[in-house]
Amino acid sequence: MADIQENLGYENLEFVELEETTDTLSWKPGEPGDFIIGKYLKSENGKGRGEGLIFHHLQDTYNQEVSILGSTVLNKKMERIEQGTIIKIVYKGKSTAQNGRKYNDYNVLVAKAE
C-alpha cells in the first residue's frame, strides 16, 4: 500500500512569532531584609522550563500580580496560608542546614485581622 498524504497548504501560510504575554511580575529578593507585601492569590506548579517548581502568586500593593519562585522553606510556610490573606514575605538570607547545605530562608507574616 502506498502512503497517501493530503496537501493541506500549510507551507504557503505566513507565520509570526508569539510574544511573551503575561501581566505577572516576578519578585526575587537580593538582600536579607528584602520583603514583599500582598494578598495571597494562589500557588501553582510550574510549566515548561519551570516544571517541578512551585510559584506563589500575590496581588501587591500596586494591584499587580507578582510571582515568587518557591523553595522548600517557603513552600512549607505557604501551605498554611489561606487564599485572600494579606501577607508579608521577608527574605532572611542564606542559612545552613544541619547537613551543611545552604538554602534561602524566609519569614512569612500574616496581617492581623482588623
C-alpha positions as CSV (number, residue, x, y, z in Angstrom):
1,M,0.0,0.0,0.0
2,A,1.3,3.4,-0.9
3,D,1.4,6.3,1.6
4,I,-1.2,8.9,0.8
5,Q,-0.6,12.4,2.0
6,E,-3.1,15.1,1.7
7,N,-1.7,18.6,0.9
8,L,-3.3,21.0,3.3
9,G,-1.5,24.0,2.0
10,Y,0.3,24.9,5.3
11,E,3.6,25.6,3.5
12,N,2.1,28.7,2.0
13,L,1.0,30.3,5.3
14,E,2.8,33.2,6.9
15,F,3.9,32.7,10.5
16,V,4.7,35.2,13.2
17,E,6.5,34.6,16.5
18,L,4.3,34.6,19.6
19,E,5.3,37.4,22.1
20,E,5.5,36.9,25.8
21,T,2.1,38.0,27.2
22,T,2.0,37.9,30.9
23,D,0.8,40.5,33.3
24,T,2.6,38.7,36.1
25,L,5.8,40.2,37.5
26,S,8.4,38.2,39.4
27,W,9.9,39.1,42.8
28,K,13.3,37.8,43.7
29,P,14.9,39.2,46.8
30,G,18.5,40.4,46.6
31,E,19.5,41.2,50.2
32,P,18.4,39.9,53.6
33,G,15.5,42.1,54.8
34,D,14.0,42.5,51.3
35,F,10.3,41.9,51.5
36,I,7.0,41.9,49.6
37,I,3.5,42.6,50.9
38,G,0.4,41.5,49.2
39,K,-2.8,39.4,49.1
40,Y,-2.1,35.7,48.6
41,L,-3.8,34.6,45.4
42,K,-2.6,31.0,44.7
43,S,0.3,28.6,44.4
44,E,0.8,26.6,41.2
45,N,3.1,24.1,39.7
46,G,5.4,25.4,37.0
47,K,5.0,24.5,33.4
48,G,7.6,24.1,30.6
49,R,11.1,25.0,31.9
50,G,9.6,25.6,35.3
51,E,8.1,22.1,35.6
52,G,8.7,20.7,39.0
53,L,8.8,24.1,40.7
54,I,6.1,25.9,42.7
55,F,5.3,29.5,42.1
56,H,3.3,31.6,44.7
57,H,1.2,34.5,43.4
58,L,0.4,37.7,45.3
59,Q,-1.5,40.8,44.4
60,D,0.9,43.5,45.6
61,T,0.2,47.0,47.0
62,Y,0.1,48.4,43.4
63,N,-2.6,45.9,42.4
64,Q,-0.2,43.9,40.2
65,E,0.1,40.1,40.2
66,V,3.6,39.1,41.4
67,S,5.0,35.6,41.1
68,I,7.6,34.3,43.7
69,L,9.6,31.1,43.0
70,G,9.1,28.7,45.8
71,S,11.7,26.9,47.8
72,T,11.4,24.1,50.3
73,V,11.2,26.5,53.2
74,L,8.8,29.0,51.5
75,N,6.6,26.3,50.1
76,K,6.1,24.7,53.6
77,K,5.2,28.1,55.1
78,M,2.8,29.0,52.2
79,E,0.9,25.7,52.6
80,R,-0.6,27.2,55.8
81,I,-1.8,30.4,54.2
82,E,-5.4,30.7,53.0
83,Q,-6.1,32.4,49.7
84,G,-7.1,36.1,50.2
85,T,-4.9,36.5,53.3
86,I,-2.7,39.6,53.4
87,I,0.9,38.5,54.0
88,K,4.4,39.8,54.1
89,I,7.3,37.6,52.9
90,V,10.7,38.6,54.3
91,Y,13.9,37.2,52.9
92,K,16.2,36.3,55.8
93,G,19.2,35.4,53.6
94,K,21.1,32.2,53.3
95,S,21.0,29.7,56.2
96,T,22.9,26.5,56.7
97,A,21.1,23.2,57.3
98,Q,22.5,20.6,59.7
99,N,23.9,18.7,56.8
100,G,25.9,21.8,55.8
101,R,23.7,22.6,52.8
102,K,22.9,26.3,52.2
103,Y,19.3,27.4,51.5
104,N,17.3,30.6,51.2
105,D,15.4,31.3,54.4
106,Y,12.1,33.3,54.6
107,N,9.7,34.6,57.2
108,V,6.0,34.7,56.2
109,L,3.9,37.0,58.3
110,V,0.1,37.3,58.3
111,A,-1.7,40.6,58.7
112,K,-3.8,40.9,61.9
113,A,-7.5,41.0,61.4
114,E,-8.9,44.5,61.9
